[in-house]
Amino acid sequence: MKDEKNIKSATCTLFFGLLILLLGCTQMSEIEKDTSVGINGGFEVVKNGIPVNWLVYTPNTVPDGEFTISFDEDDFKEGTQSLKFEVKACSSIGGWKSPGFSNQFDAQKGSTYLLSFWIKNEGAEFQVRAGGVAPMTGDEKILMISNEEIDDWKQFEFSVPVREEFDQLRLEVNVLQPGTFWIDDIKIEKE
């Protein structure tokens, strides 16, 4: 009886251990880095189909999404192209489970940053989050959730405080419902 209990316990432990291992190996985003490019807020530099220096939630990493990511050379606000998401199906959870991108940037503790960007939108619901972060903790807030139809480029600006305990500013943009979403000219400047 005792051996049977030990076998069941060992089997459960092995099962959950393998499950944790498999989940831990799940790729949540793709990134191509080039330190010489900087923020790449105009999405002008692209490598392997993704904008350089951004963690991108792609069709390869988003479990429940049907979408494409492209660079629109016909419709942009600055430079020569904008980042475009054409979403047919997606999760509304956000983060790495929805189409989008994120990154963290060095920030001065206790400072405020002006975040600005330009958006166009046809039918999609999108979310923008930002805030101060440090390893294992953060103060990100949802700056906006919108499904507003935006036929012509519209600029958005937000003041984002970075509290004393944080030395990075994190930005994340997600598409939460199907549609076509463009973004261009992301800037982060200390106020």
Salt bridges, closest charged atoms under 4 A:
GLU4 OE2 - LYS8 NZ 3.88
GLU32 OE1 - LYS47 NZ 3.92
ASP72 OD2 - LYS84 NZ 3.88
ASP75 OD2 - LYS120 NZ 2.34
GLU86 OE2 - LYS84 NZ 3.94
ASP139 OD1 - LYS141 NZ 2.76
ASP139 OD2 - ARG163 NH1 3.21
GLU140 OE2 - ARG129 NE 3.88
GLU140 OE2 - ARG170 NH1 3.02
GLU148 OE2 - LYS154 NZ 3.10
GLU165 OE2 - ARG163 NH2 2.44
GLU172 OE1 - ARG129 NE 3.98
GLU172 OE2 - ARG170 NH2 3.49
ASP185 OD2 - LYS187 NZ 3.85
